[in-house]
Amino acid sequence: MLLAVNIGNSHISAGIFNDSGALSVNFKISTDVNKTSDEYSTLIHSIISERNFDITQVDAVIISSVVPQLTSTMLNTLMRITGITPLIVGPGVKTGFSIKIDNPSELGADMVANTAAVIENQKRSGGQISPSVIVDMNTVTTVSAVNKSGEYAGCAIFPGVQMSFDSMHGNTALLPNVMLSSPQKAIGKNSQDSVRSGVILGNAIMLDGFVYRFSREMKCKIEELNLTITGEYAKSVINVCNSKFGYDEHLTLKGLYCIYRSNIK
């Protein structure tokens, strides 16, 4: 079985895949750069035990990380828990696709995993690779483009939903802290509804705009695009998008599974 771990800026997500590629166990913990390997070991052991899973069944481990100061800590943690040296997504690791940006080493490991998952899913569905837009809505929002040749073509990055809420509340005297939910109307009648409209609907409009502009730059029709979205804030935004995204909560972990399989062939 494969243990896949994605270290994000706000959360660390993990999943255990069985030999047929099904996600058997998954969990999420808060990212804390101050935690030691001992503390993470205790926490992860406790969670896995609560799920009634025997960690000795894990025979492979893969890590993706966008928090460099935690990568070595988690590497030591997982080696201690499993006795296995993890594969770390980075330069030299086979991804299954070409990365056509100025400096491929700059591409976040989570975005690499998301792309691997989308491409593999298309291959399994019919073998034809369609141009794709992949959105990941976490601490920041990333919008990635995959062209019709199955190459990673580039991306756009902008502040995440919660970052936008926090910025307005923290940097203004009168705007309130707002609970996350989809707005009922674009025209807010009070401060909370107005902020909610600006952030949630504003993000939806941005995604619709990027879908349109990406389609033009990749020289394809919008209806030809495969649209996939993941991330903590995705559900609140896609409810008010005009674009029809397919939501996959575990896209990044599934991509890590695909990358691991590519590297053991």
N, C-alpha and C positions, 0 to 999 in steps of 0.2 A: 504493500500500500504506500501511497505517496502523501506526504505531508507538505502542503503548499502554504507559504506565509508571505503576505504582502504588508510591508511596513509603510504606512502612509503618514502624513503630517499630523492627523488627528486620531487615527485609529490603526490598529494592527489587526488585519483579518487573516484567518487561517482556516484551512479545510483539509480533510483527509479523503483522498480518492481511493476507491477500491480498484482491483485489477482490471475491471471492465470500464473504468473511467467515470463511474458514478460518484457523486459527492456524498459520502456517508456521514461525515461530521463536519460542522462548521461553527465558528465562533468569532467574536470580535472583542478586543480589549482596547483601552485608551493608550495612545502613544505617550510615553513619559521617558524623556531622555535621561532623567535622573535615576530611574530604576536600574538596579544592578542585575547581572545575569542570575544571581541567586533568587532575587525577587521575581523575575520573569519565569524562572524555572518552577518555583512554587505555585505561581498563579496559573500557568499553563497546565501543570500536572493536576491541579485541583479541578480546573474546568473539564479536562479530558476524563478524569475519574468520575465526575458528576454525570457525564454523558455515557458512562458505562462502556468506555472503549479501552481496549488494552493497547497501550502505546508500543508494546514490543512487536505488534503486528506491522508497524511502519518499517519499511525497508529502503525508503528513499525520501529525500528532503530537498525542496527548492525554495529559494528566498528571492523576492524582489523588494527593493527598498529605495525610497526617495528621501530618507533621513540618514545620511552617511554616519553620523555619530552614534546611531543605534545598530548599524549593520553588524559590527563585530560583536556587540553585546548579544544580539539575537543569534548570531552564528555560534557563539559559545554556549548559549542557552540550549539551542536545539541539538548540538553535539552532545551535551550533557544528558539531555532527556532521551535521545534516540541512539546515541553511540555512532551516529552516521555523520560524515562530512557533507554539508549541504552544497548543492549547486547554486551559485549566486548569479542572477541575471545581470549581464554586463558585457563589455567588449570581449569577443571571442566565443560567446555562447551562440549556438545555432538558434535562429528564431523562426526559420521557415519562410522568410520574406526579406526583400531588399529594403533598406532604409535610405531614401533619396533626399536627405537634408544636408546642409553644409557640413555639420559635424555630427555624425551618427551617435557618437559617445555622449552627446548632450541629451539624447532622448530618454525620458524617464522610464524606468523599468516597468512601472505600472502601465504606461502607454504601449510599451512593447508587448506586454502580456495581453492587453485588451485587443490589440491588432491581431495577435496570433489566434486568439479565440474566435474572432469574427471571420478570419480567413478560413480557419479549419471548419467552422460551422457551415460556410458556403460550400466548401468542398464536399462535406458530408451530405448536404442538401441536394446537390445536383452537379457538382463539379465545376460549374461556371463561376468565375470570380467577377463580381459586380463592383463598380466604384462604390465606395462606402464612406459614410460619415459616422465617426464613433465619438460619443460624448461621455465624459466622466465628470460627475458633479460632486466634488468633495470639498476640501479646504479651498482649492482653486478649481475652476472649471476648465477642462481641456476639450477642444474640438479638433479631432484628428481626421485627416483625409487619406484614404487609400484609393489609388487609381485602378483603372480596369485591368492593369497588368499585375495587380496584387502587390504593388509597391507602396510603402509608407511615404506619402508625398509631403507631409508637413502638418502644421497645426496652428491653432489660435489658443491663447491662454488668457483668462481674465479672472477677476476676483470671484471667489465662491459665494454662494447665497448667504451663509452665516457670516462670512467676512464682511459682506456688504451691510447686513443688518447691524453688526457690531460697530462698523466704521461710522455709520450715521448716528447711532445712539451715543457712541463714545466721543464723537467730535462735534456734536451740536448740543445746544443748551436745552432745546425743547422737544426734539423728536424722541418718541418713546422706544423702549426695547420691545420688539414685536415677536409674537409666537409664530412659528412656521406653519403656514397653511396657504392653500391656493386662494387668490382673491376672487370675490364674486363678480366684481365689476372693475373696469379700468379706472373709472372716475371715483376716487375715494371721497367719502363724506366726513371722514374724521382722520386724525393723524395716523392711527394704526392702520386703517384700511388704505390710506394713501401710501404709506411706506411699503405695505405688503404688495400693493399694486406695482409700485416702482421697482421693487426687487424681484418678485416672482414673475410678474407679467413682463417686466423688462428683460429678465433672463430668457423667457420664452421667445420674445421678439428677437433677441439677439441670436438664439439658436435657429429660428426660422430664417433670419438674414444670412447666417453663415451657410445654411443648407443651400440657399439660393446662390450665394457668391461662390461657394465651393463647386457647385455644379457647373457654373460658367467657366471657372478656371480649369476644371477637369474636362471641359468640353463634352458634357453629357446632359441629358434631361433630368430634371428633379425626380421624375417617376422612376428613373433607372437606378437611383441611389438606394443602397441598402443602409438604413438608418438604425443605429443601435445606441442605447443609452444605459449607463449604470451610475452608481454613486449614491451617497446618502440623501441627496436633495433632489434626485431625479424625478421621483413620483410627483412631488409638489409642482414641478415645472411642466412636465409633459402633459399634465391635465389641461393646460391652457396654451399649448403649442398648436399651431396649425399643421406642422409636420408630424407624420405618423412614425414615431420611434418605437422600436421593439425594446422592451425593458428586460435587462438581465442583471439581477442582483449580484450574482457571483461571477460576472464576466472575467474579472481579473484573475481570480483563482483558477477558473477553467483555462484561461490562457497560460497560466503557469504549468498546468498539467500538460498542455500541448507542447510547450517549450521543452519540458523535461523529456517527453516522448521523442522529440526531434533530436535530442542530444544523446540518446542511448541506442539509436538505430545503428 
